[in-house]
Amino acid sequence: MEVPHERCFRGARIKMKFRYIEDIPTPCYVVDTGRLKQNARTIHHVQEETGAKVILALKGFAMFSVFGVLKKYLFGTTASSVHEARLGREEFGGEVHAYAPAYSDADIEALLPMVDHITFNSFSQLERHREQVMLYPKPPSVGLRINPEYSEIKTPLYDPCRPNSRLGMTCEQCKGQSLIGVEGLHFHTMCEQNADTLERTLEVVEEKFGSMIPQMKWINFGGGHHISRSDYDVERLCRIIQSFRKRHPQCQVYLEPGEAIALHAGVLVASVLDVFEASMPIAILDVSATAHMPDVLEMPYRPVIRGGEEPGAKPFTYRLGGLTCLAGDEIGDYAFDQPLKVGDRLIFEDMAHYTMVKNTAFNGVPLPSIAIYDSEAETYQIVRSFDYDDYRNRLS
């Protein structure tokens, strides 16, 4: 399976005592609070050096049982729906920002008491809801999403600037439009990228939207910044933000990473349910690519498995299959030192972000439990398990 550039950094190991992995009932997501703190401290350094505010994008990581760890370092959350906004307000606190491609009247009514910023995707949405927002007793700050038509993302599914994108207004679409009531601009053009990409993107943003920026109180650089990755150029990011703020001192800068908050902070622990021979050895696991780690099929990318290597790199190669009846529910081919047998545990690395927030109960397969691992105390706790009622109550 081809691995796009954006996913080649999933691979850092969580130093979790293996005896705990053996004890945890599978399937289970396990999130390391020590690594979350490490990521958050790196991001907090950026805030201290630059005066930028970093908020957690709930679309990437919304495990509220660890918000107590994160809210010590971050300014708040950003939401893509009413439910996410409510989660941010009730469980995280701080600033709550909202952006969606479109809002209904009911959405606006629900969001107004909860959010500090609300960003509109188009001028038609802005005009439709402007009065409703401005007449609210304590209105949120209004923003507009812009599309600089520049991106370095190599996977079209994740590229918000691809041709005919529905996300944000281009420079041409902004010409002649009223910015009355608009206090901020928001662009999101990155996915798992380094500071050099932001630098080049920001040059295009200022070239195309430079006449609008002086009118703004804030600008949101969006997400996709892999700040906590080991090779990320944190100091370059700081210089970029500092330089921008010198040019536009009236603008508060925001960043809203989701993945960088939880990068390399969690694993998905699975068990082998069956092993049999087809044209090659097959192992069926109690996890599913399509239901429990959908980016494996959507991106696609090849997850890292502890002790697993490329086919043929070790003596025993297996095709790992998921639990659902979808023919393509396959995780990939992996080689191991020893033959796999029923009951063996496999540990999928870097499974905290874009897993729990995207998983499904397709086929009625159980959702993985969720556990917190305290790497300082070397203890773990199951904080959520799922049962039939969770499946049934999604339906009618």
N, C-alpha and C positions, 0 to 999 in steps of 0.2 A: 504494500500500500504506500503510495506516495505521501510524504510528509511535507505539507506546505511550510514555508518559512515561519509563519506565525505560531506554529505549534512545536517547533523544535526545541523549546526550552523547558518543556515539561519533563523533569527528570531528577530534581534534587530529592534526596532521601530524608525522611523524617526519622530521627534517631529514637525510635520507639522500642522499648524493651519487647523482645519477641514473645516472651511468655504472656504478655498482655494480649498480643494479637491472637495467640492460640486460645485465650479465654473468651474473647469477644464473640458473641453469637453472630453468625453471618446470615445475610449480607449486612454490612454496616459501614457507614461513613464515620471516620474518626478524625477529629480536628484537634490539632496541637495548639493550645493557647500560648505556649512559649514562642512558637514560630509566628503566630499572629502578632504578638507584642514586638517581635523583631521587625516584622514588616511595617508595623505602625510607627515604630520609632524612626525608621528610615524616612518615612513620609513626614513625620513630625519635624524632622530636621529641615526638610524643604520648606515647611511653613515658617519655621523660625528664621531661616536665612533670607526668605523672600517676602514675607508678609502675605503670601497666597493662602487661600483657604482650601483645604482638601475635604471633600465629602464622599461618603461611601455610596457607590452605585448599587442599589439593592437588587437590580436585575442580575448582577453577577454573584452576589453573596448576601444572603438574608437570614443567616442563622442567628436569631435574636438571643439565644442563650449565651452567646459570647459577646454581645454588644457592650456589656460592662467592661470588657477588656479594651474594646476599640474606642469607645466614646471619651476616654481619657486623652486621646491623641488627635481625634478628628473633630471637625466643626459640625457635622450633621450628616444628612443622607440626601440622596436624590432618587426620585420615584418616577416610574413610567405609567402609573395607574393610581386610582383612588386607594386601592388596597395597599399598595406599596407605601403611599404617602401616610396612610394611617399607621402602618407598622413603624415607619420612621418616627412619626410623632409620638406614638405611645411607648415604643420600646427603646428608642435611641435618644430622642430629644435633640437639642441643638437646632440648627437651621434645617428646614425641610424644603427642598426644591422639587419642582415637578416639570416634566416635559413629556409630551405624547404627540404622535403624528396628528391626532385630532381629539377634541373633547366634545362631549355632549353637554347640553345645558345642565343636566343632572350632575355630570362630572364636575363642572365648575362650582355648582352649588355645594357639593360635598368637599371639594378641595379648598375653597376659600378660608374656612376656619382652621385649616391644618397647615397651609404652606406659607413660606416666606417669599419664595420666588415662584413664578409660573412662566414657562417659556412656551410660546406659540410657534407652530411649525410653518404657518403660512399667513399671508396678509388677510385672506378670507376668514381664517379662524380668529385672527386678531380683531377684525372688524365685527365679527359676530358676537364676540364675548367681551369686547373692550368696556362697554357700558356696565355690564353685569359685574365686572371686576372693579372698575373704578368707583362704583356706587357702594361697594362693600365698606362698612365702617372702618376697617383697618385693612386696606387692600394690600395684597402681596406686590412685590416689585415685578414688573412685567418685562419679559425678554422675548427676543425673536431668534429662532434658529436660522443660521445662514449656512449656505453650501458653497465653499470656495472652489468647487469643481477640481479639487486636487487631492489625491490620495496615493499612498504607497502600499495599500493593502493588496495582497496578491490573490485573495480568495473572494470572488465576486459576491458570494452570499453575505459577507460581512463588510462590504464596501459601501458606505453611505453616499459616496460621491460618484458612483457609476452612472453612466448615461441614463437619463430619465428617472433619476432618483426621486423618491417621494419625500425625502428627508431634507427639509430646509429650503430657504430661498436663495437663489443665485444672485449675483451682482445685477444681472439684467432684470430679474424679477423685482428688485428693490427700487429700480428707477421710478421716480415720480410718486412713490407711495408715502403715506403719512406715518411718521414715527411718533405721533403724539401719544404720550403715556409710556413709551418704550424706554426702559432704563438700562437694558443689558442686551448683549449679543452672546449667542451660544453656538459653537461649532464642535462637531465630534466627527473626526475623520481618521482616527487611528485604531489599531487593533494589535495589542501585544508588541509595541514598538518602542524604540529608544529615543533619546532626546534629540538626536540629529533629525529625525523625521518631524518632530514638532517644530524645530527651528526652520526647516524648509517650508512647512505648512504655514507657519505664522507669517513668513515673508509674503506668501500669496494672499493670506487673509488681509494683511495691512495694505497690500497693493490694490486689492479689489474693493475693500470696505473701509479704507482709510478715512473717507469723508464722514462716515457714520460714527466711528469710534470716539471722537471727541465729545459727542453728545451723550455718551453712555457713562453710567456709574459703575458698571461691572462688565466683565467679559468672562465667559466660561469656556475653558480650553477642552472641555469634554473628557472622555475616558480613553482607554487604550494605552495609557502610559504605564509601562512595565517597571515602575520605579523600584520595586523590591527585588528585581532580578539581579543576580550576582554581577552581570556585566553591564548593568544600566549605568549610564553616565549621570549620576545624581548632580554633580557639581555643574555640569553643562546645563542641566535643567534649571538649576538655580540662576545661572548667568542669563539664560534666556528670559526668565520671568523678571529678574531684576532690570534687565535692559528694557523690556517692554514697559515696565512700570515707570521708568525714567522718561520714556517717550509719552506715556499716557498716565500721569500721576493721579488723575481723578478716577481711574478704573481699578476696582477691586478685582483681582484675578482669582478664579476658581478652577480647580481640577476635580474630576469626579471618577477616579478609578474604581473598579469593582474587583477585577481579577488581581491587581497588584496587592490588594489588602489581604487576600487569602492565598496568594501564590505559594506553592510548596508547603501549605499548612495542613493538608489533609490527605488521607488515603481512603480507598474503598476496599474493604476486606471481603473476599469471596471464598466460597468452598467449591470443590469439585464434586459434582453429583453423579457423573457417569463418564466412563472412558470406553471407547470402542473403535474398531478399525473400519474405515471406509477406504477411499483411495489413499488416505493418509490417516494417522491417528487423530481422533476427535475427542475433545474433552468438553463436556457440558457443565457450565457453572451455574450457581444460584444467583447470578447477576445477569443483566441484559444490557447490551450496548444501546439499543433503541429506547429502553425504558429508564435506565439508570445513569447512563453517560452518553446522552444523545449526540454530543459533539463528535464522538468517534465516527458516526455515520454522516453527520451534517457537514463537518469541516472539509473533508474527513481528516483524522489524524490517528496515529498509532500510539496508544498509551504506553507508558513505561510500567513494566511489572518487575517487582523486586525479584532478582534471581533469573529473570527471563531475558533471552537475547534474541537476535535475529535468527531466522530459520537456518539450521545447519551449524550454527556457531557453537552449539553444545550437543551432546550425544542424542538427546531425545526431543524431537520436534512435534508439536501438536497444533492443530487448529482449535482455537478456543471459541466455543459457541455460547450464545445467550440462552435464556430460559423461555423466550417467547416462541410463537409459531411463525414469526416473520422469517422468511427464507434468508434474508440478508442480515439477520441478527448475529453477526460474527464479529469478534473483537480483533482477530488476526491470528497469524501463525507465529509461535514462540518456541524457542528451544530452551531446555532445562538440563541440569546436571543429572537428575534422577528421573525415572519414569513417574508420571503422575498417577495417582490412585484416588479412589473415592475418599473424600474427607480431607484431602490436602487443602491447605489455605494458600490463596494467591493474594498478593497485596498490590493493588493498582495505585501508583503514585500520583500525587497532585490532583486530587479529586474533590477539593473543597469548593471550588468555584465552577459555576455553570453546570452543576450536577444536581444538587438538592433543589435549586430554583427551577430546573427544567425537567426533572424526572416525572414519569407518569406511571399509572397503574395499568397500562396496556395488557390485555389478556388476563387482568386480575392478578398479575404477579405482585407479590408483596413489595412494598417500598422498603429500601434498606433502613435499618435503625440508624440513629444519629448518636454519636458518643463524643464526649470531650476528653481529651488526653492532656493532663497536666505534666509537662516534661520536667518541670522543676521538682514536683513531689513524686513523679513517676507513678501516678495513679490515673485511672480512667473512670468515667461514669457514663452509663447509657442515659441520655436525657430525653429520648423520644423513641418509641416503638410504634409500629403501625399494624392495624389488624383489619378484619373484614369490614368493620364499620367505616373505616377511612375510605375504603373502596366503594362501598354501597352508597354512602352519603354524598358522593360526588354525582350520583345519578338520580333518577326519579322513577 
